[in-house]
Amino acid sequence: MRKTLFRQLLLYLLIFGIVLSMVSYLVIEIFFDDYYYSRQTLVLKEKTLDLADVLENSGLNDFLVMAEELKTERGMSIHLYSPMDNSLYGSDVQGAGRQSLMDIFNSNESDSVFITSTGGQNSRLNWLTYVFETDSGYLVMSRISYSNMESVVGIVQQFFLLFGLFLALIFIFFAFFFSRSMSKPLHKLNEIAEGMARLDFTLKYTGTRKDEIGKLGQTLNLLTANLENTISQLRTELDKEKTLEKMRTRFTAQVSHELQTPLSVIRGYAEALADRIYETNETDEVYEIMLQETNRISRLVDDLLDLSQMESGAYVIRKKSFSLSELMDKLYQTHRKLPNTKAFKFEFINECSKSTLFFGDPLRLEQALRNTIGNAIKYVLENGKIIFTLSEGQNSCIIKIFNSGSHIPEDDLSEIFNSYYQGKNHKQGTGLGLAITKHIVELHRGTVSAVNQEDGVEIVIELPNLK
């Protein structure tokens, strides 16, 4: 990436430098000559007029002094000719040079600029010459070497050519360091993008730039964080879906077993009755067993329908004010008198007044509590105990159902209220009872949880609807 960026930037800068140098050279070639000659002509005229003024006002000596200064400072050749006495003053006025100067004065008009030549054919010099006639009749001639002027133009042209080459080197140097400063963070950003393509979100942009590259790095960091969170959520949901699917499969097998058992019993007794195997005095007991198994199937179907309605949001509760204390006492009396295959102690502790009213659906709450008590009876130890407690909290009531027995594994404590869930140590039932209990409690804006106690398990239900 860096080489590509460097080459592109270098190409653009070299093109710019070459174009700039060519334009400069053409400007010098086309316009600088005329501009420079015009400026020199103006200087020549200006200094000549100054000399004429000094001659008229200060005399010949001051004129000669100024002429020497201009010769030293500006390389000008100054001459003065008096047509009245044919006298000539200035530099280079002896020998053959004197006659040449006299010819120049006599053959050119005053206040004119022209080109003159001096020297032999092998050493000829060209001069930019200006002649001016003073009010006293003197002719002042100033000259600047035309050959030197051409040399200056050539030097300027060479300078710009060299400057173009130097500029190209500067551009190469600048392109290298600029492309390096650009390509390094871009290379890092490219690594981050490649990591995102591999779903690797550990790479982050750590630069401190405030330009567009810095903003791009911050945007990539934000995008990386969002993608990481989204993918994490998707993985969590996928894991939940896989777990739920396993639970549903397990639930289907369990429900099939739960249905198959009473159906087998009913079918067996029905076939026996059809074959008239039982005596007349035995049929009543057979009918009672068949009725119990039918009720068992009916309860299972009712639980499935209830759970389906709860999960779809179609489950309806009808709230009214009632005494929760009386409802709990009714449940206690009912379950205390039921025959059980286990021997255990059933105790009800009521810490609420019968006058304390609760606002909710008594039928649904009774269903939830029956499921919870039934679950406690299922797992209570032989000769153990179940303690049913009702107490009053701050604008709420708290129901606790404790049964002595094995602890629930810690991993299962937060899962046993989920639909179709069965703990690792719980092989019986369908996993519907506690799920239905949780839905009913939450419809009353309450909470339900399971806690391992020293010698058993306790289900805690808190309902915040005291009146």
N, C-alpha and C positions, 0 to 999 in steps of 0.2 A: 504493500500500500504506500509506504513511504517513498520508494523509488518512483512509482507512478506519479504521485503528487509532486515530487521534486522535478521530474522531467516536464510535467505540464506547466508548472509555475515558471521553470527556467525558460521554456520555450516562449511563453507569453512575455516574460521580461526581456528576453533577447530580441524578440520582434519589436518590442517597444523601443529598446535602445538603438537598434539598427535604423528604425524609422526616424527616431529623433536625430540621430547623427546625420542621416541623409538629408533630412529637411534643413538642418543647420548648415550643412555644406552647400546645399543649393541656394539657401538664403545669402550666404557669403558670396558665392559665385555670381549670383544675379544682381543682388541689391547692395552688398557691402562695398564693392568697388566704387560705384557712383556716390554712395553715401560718404565714404571716406574721402574721396577726391573733392566732393562738395565742401566737406568740413575743412579740409586743408586750404582750399581756395578762400574760404571765409576768413580763416586765420591769417593767410598771406595778405589779404586786403586790409584786414584790421590792423596788423602790425605795421604795414607800409604806411597807412594813414597816420598812425601814431608817430612814426619816424618823420613824416612830412610836417606834422604839427610841432614836434620838437625842433626841427630845422628852422621853421618860420619864427618860433617864439624864443628859442634858447640858443640858436647858433650852431655852427658846424661841429664844434668840439663835442657838445652834448649829443649831437646826432651820431658822431663816430663812436662815442662810448656806448650808446644804446645799440648801435649796429653790432658791436663786438659782443654785447650781452645776448642778443638774439642769435648770433652765430654759435655762441657757446651753449646756450640753453636749448635752442630749437633746431640747430643745424642749418640756419638760414644764411644765405649769401646776400649781403646788402651792398649796393653800389649807388653812387650819386654822380650825375652828369650835369654840367652847366653848359648849355649850348652857346651862351654868350661869350665865354672865354675858352670854350672847348676843353675845359678841365674835367678830370675824372677822379673821384674819391672812392675809397672802399678797398676790399680785398681783391687780389688777383687782377691788378690793374697794370701790371708790367708786361713788356714783351709782346708776343703775339696775342696774348690774352686781351691786351688793351684794345687792339683793333677790333677784335670780335665783339667786345662789349660795346664799342662805339657803333658798330654796325647794327647791333640789336636796338640801341636807343634810336638810331636814325631810321630804321626800317619798320618800327611798330608804333602804333598809335598809343597815346596816353590813356590810362584807366582801362587797360585790356589785359586779359590773362591768356597766356599762350605757352607753347612748349618750345624750349631751346635746347641745343646740344653743344657740348664742349668736348675737347680732347681729340685724340686720333681715332682711327678706325678700330684699333684694337682695344682702346680704352675710352670709348665714347661714353659720356654721361648725359642723360636727359634731365632737364630741369622744368619744373612748373614755375613759370615766370609771370611777374606782375609789374607793370610800369605805371607810375603816377606822376603827373606834372603839378608842382606846387604853384602857389600864387606868385612867387618870385621868379618863376620860369625854370626852376630846377626840375630835373627828371630823377625820380627815385625808383630804383628797380630792386625788387626782392625776389629771391629764388629759393625753392625747396627741391631737393633731389627727387626727381620722379622715380628714379631707380629704387631709392630707399622706400618710397611709398609702395611700389610693387612688391618689394621684399616683405613689408609689413603685412600686406594682404596675404601673401604666400604663407607667412608664419601663422597668421590667424587660421588659415585653412588647415595647415598641418596640426595646429593645436586642437582644432575640433575633431580631426580624424583620430588623434591620440586620445582625446577626451572620450570619443565614442568607444574606443577599445577599453579604456579605463572604466567607463560606465558599464560595459559588458561584464568586466570582472567583478565590479561591485554588485551587479545584478545576480551573478552566479553565487557570490558569497551570501547575499541576502536571500536568494531562493533556497539555498541549502539550509540555513538556520531557520528561516520562516517555515519551510516545509517540515523540518524536524519538529518544530514547536507545534505544528498542526497535526502531523501524522502520529505523534506519540499518544495524545489523548484519543485520537480517532481509532488507533489500533486497540487501545484499551476498551473503547466503546464497542468495537467490533467483537472483541473477546466476550464482552457481556452479552451481546446479541447472540453470538454462537452458543454461549452457555444457556440462554433462554430457549434456543431451538432444541437443545438437549434436555430441557426441563431442569437445568441446573441453575438455581437462583442464589447461589452463594456469592457470586461475583457482584461487587458494587462499585459504582463510580465514586472515587474519593478526592477528585480534583477540586481546586478552589477557583477555577476560572469563572468570570461573570459574563462572558460573551455567549454566543449561540451554542458553542460546544459545551460550555458548562450547563446551560439550560437543557441541552439534549441529554447530558449525563444525569441531571436531576430527574428528567422525564423518564429515562430508562430505569432509574432506581425506583420511581413510583410505580412504573409499569411492572417491574420485577416483583415488587412487594404485593401488588394487586393480584398478579398471576399466581404467585406463590400461595396467597391466602385462598384464592378461588380454587386452585387445584387441590389444596389441602382440604377445603370444604367438600369438594367433589369426591375425594378419596374417602372422607369420613362418611358422606352420604352413601357411597358405593358399598363401604364396609357394612353400614347399617342395613342397606338393602339386601346384601348377601346374608347377613345374620338373620334378618326378618324372613328371607326366603327359606333358610334352613329351619327357622322356627315354624313357619307355615307347613313345611313338609313334615316336620316332626309332629306338629299339631294334627295334620290330616291323618297321619298314621294312628295317633293316639285317639282321635275322635272315632275313627273307624273301629278301633278296638273297643272303645266305650259303647258304641252303638251295637257292635257285634255281640257283646256279652249278653245284654238283656234280650236282644232279638233271638239269640240261640236258646235262652231260657224259655222265652215265650213260645218259640216254635216247638221246642221239645215237649213242653206241657200241652200245647195245642194238639200235637200229634198223639200224645198219650190219651188225651180226652177223646179224640176222634176214634181211637182204637178201643175206647171204653176199658182202659186198663185200671183206672181208679174206681174204688167203690163209691157209692153215693155219699157216704159220710166223709170222704176225703176230698171231694171236689171243691168244697168251700175254701179249704186251705190252698188248693191249687189256684183257684181264682184270685185269692188274696196275693199270692206270689206274682202272678201274671200282672195284676194291677200295679204292684210296686215297681215291677220292671218297666211297665208302660209309663208310669210317672217319672221314672228315672230318665227315659228317653225324652219325655216331654220337657223336663227341666233342662236337659242338654240343648235341645232345639231352642227353647226360650232364651238360654244364655247366648247362643249364637246370634239369634235375632237381635237381642239387646245390644251386644257388642257391635254388630254391624250398624245399628242405628246410631250408637254413640260415636263411632269413628266417622260416620258420614254427616254428623251434626243434626240428625233428624230426631234424636232422642229428646223427649219433652218431659220436663218436671213441672209439677203443679204445686206451688208453694202456698203454705198457710201457717198460721200460728198453732203450735201444739206443744204438749209437754214431752220433752225428750226423756225426762225421768220415767214417765209412765211407759213410754215405748221400750226403754231399756229393761224395765222390770218385767214387761210382757215377754220379751225375748228370753230373759233369764228363766222365767217360770216355764216357758215352753220347752227350752232345751234341757232344763233340769229334770224334766219328767220323761224325756225321750229315752227309749231303751238304747244302749250302746254296747258294742262288743268289747269296749275297754272299761276298766274300773278307774275312775279319776274323780277328784273333788272339784265341784263347780261352785264358784263363789262370786257374788255381786256386791261391789262396794259403791254406794251412791252417796256422793258428797254434794249433790244439788238438791234444791227444794223442788217439790212438785209444782209449785207456783211459777217456777222459772220457765218461760216460754221460749221456744225456738221457732224461727221462721224458715220453713223448708218443706220438702215433699216427704211426708212420713212413710209412704209406701216404698219409695225408692231408697230412702235411708234404711228402712227395715230390710230391704233386699241386700244392701251393701253390708249391713251388720250380720245378717244370716250367712252370707258368703264368708265373712271373716271368722265368725264363730265356727262354722263348718270346717274351715281350714285349720283352726286351732284344735278341734276335736280329732281331725285326721292325723295330726302330728304329735299330739300329747302322748307322753310316756304312760305305760301301764302303771296304775296307782299314782299317777301324777296329779297335777292340778291345773285348772283354768280359772283365771281371775278376771272378772269383768268389772271395769272401773269407770265411773262417770264423775268428772270434776269440772269446776267452773274456773276459766281463766279470765283475762282482761277482755271483756266484751266478746268472749268466745267460750265454747265448751270443749272439753278434751275427753275423748273416749280411748281407753286402753284395753286391749285384749291380750292377756298373757297366757302362754301355755308352757309348761315345763317340757323339756325335750332337747333334741340336738340343736346346736347353733346353725344358723344359715351362713354359708361361706361368704366372706366379705365381698367377693366379686358379684355375688348374687343379690346382695341387700338392695342395691339400687335398680335391679332388673326384675324382681319378682312381680312388680305391678304392671309390667308391660304385657301387651296382648300376646297370647300363645306361649309365653315364656314358662319354662320349667327348669328349676334349679338342678345342679349336678347331682344332688342327693335326693331329688324328688322325682320319683318315677311314676307316681300315680296321678290321676286327674288330667284335665285338659288345659290347665293354665288360664282359664277364663275367669274364675271367681274373683281373684284379687284385681285383675284388670278391670272388671266391671265395677268393683268397689272404688277403684281409683277414679274412674270416669264420673261416677255418681258424686263422690266427695268434691271433685273439682268443679262439677256443675253447681255445687253449693259454695264455691269459692273457698273451699277448704284444702287441707293438705293431709297426706297419709304417708307413713314411713314405717320401716321395720328396724328394730333395734335388738341386738343380742344382749340378753341379760346374763347374770351369773349362771343360772340353771335353766335357761330356756330362751324363748323369743317373745318379743312384745310388739304388737302392732299399735301405732299411735295415730289417732284421727283427731284433727283439730278443725272445728267448724265455727267460723266467725260470724254467726247470725243470731246471736242472742237478742231477744226482745226485752 
